[in-house]
Amino acid sequence: MELKRRLLAIVGVVLLFGGCWMGRQGTPGASRSYQAARTADAPTIDGRLDEIAWADAPMTELYVGAWLEEPHLWGTLTDRDAIIYHDHDFEVFLDPDGDGEAYFEIEINVLGTEFDLFLNRPYSRGGQADIAWNLKGLRTAVFADGTINDASDIDRGWGIEMAIPWSGLVPP
């Protein structure tokens, strides 16, 4: 596996990449979408991307499993629903009906701390985040290949896996 950001999807939902909400040409406000393929064998959610399900998944810029090369693994936030983007994090934005309005957001840091929320519409259109919303049945795992919070060495990176239950994607 390359030591670059390898982003894979093997679930049956449409995933939207947000982060900065950059579109195909890098234009703010646009979003990318990816129709993820189904797999016959579910991966073990352990943060390692070494199962056949991941090997057979098509490459994409969108994700449910990812390997992120990072020379210094760092994380400080440990409370669920802390504002994870203050740490290095991995984020998934889900818009099941693809209308670009209401969507779900799931974030995780290298410590495995989860932050999930529901947004009734994008922030740029006055959206209000419901941080109290929790994705029922969400399973996540992180694998750190290096030493977390030790700047004296060079780390390889970290792997993320998420099992996102379709049935849990219900607005509050």
Secondary structure as UniProt FT lines:
FT   STRAND          6..8
FT   STRAND          14..17
FT   TURN            19..21
FT   TURN            24..25
FT   STRAND          32..35
FT   HELIX           52..55
FT   STRAND          59..60
FT   STRAND          65..69
FT   TURN            80..81
FT   HELIX           84..86
FT   STRAND          89..94
FT   TURN            96..97
FT   STRAND          103..109
FT   TURN            110..111
FT   STRAND          114..119
FT   HELIX           123..125
FT   STRAND          129..130
FT   TURN            131..132
FT   TURN            136..137
FT   STRAND          139..145
FT   TURN            148..149
FT   TURN            151..152
FT   STRAND          157..163
FT   HELIX           166..168
//
